[in-house]
Amino acid sequence: MKRYFVVTMCMLSLVVLCCACGNNDNKYNYIELGNDVYNMSEADYKGACESVAYNDFRNEVIYSEEHKKIQCTGEVVQICNEQTSDSEYYSEYRVNITKVDYGYGGTSYVDDIYVYYMLEKNPKLLEGDIVTLYGEMTESVTYTTVNNANRTIPAMVAVYVDINE
């Protein structure tokens, strides 16, 4: 009986951890990008990106269908899934992208987006990193929170990432 209880608690803990960041429907961890990703240098790609704010993600269909290149800056607030093998194409993060200035030097970021991150081209990210993301918008992501509620947030694929000091 004690063994059954321990196994059950371990399984429950695993479910809670998995639900914390993403039970999304992207089963294959692959998203189609525009050809510019493969045909442009890093400098040219970054230079072609349009700076966007959180409200611009309301136009995800226009941005994603046309493979418009975007840029935004924010704080990594959660590591959802890190690429651990060649079979996983992206790592996945939640990043807050709206900077709020509280005065007296105090700032923080709000308004989170889901970021698929091509780790092969970029450095590993840590929670708390301030980053500039360059890439393309994609469909919003719906996931189950630890409170068992569904939550939908905007998403993007980050082709290049700069860690800001």
PyMOL commands that set and color helices and strands:
alter all, ss='L'
color gray80, all
select helices_A, chain A and resi 2-19+36-39+42-48+54-65+119-121
alter helices_A, ss='H'
color red, helices_A
select strands_A, chain A and resi 50-51+69-81+91-101+107-117+130-144+150-164
alter strands_A, ss='S'
color yellow, strands_A
deselect
rebuild
show_as cartoon
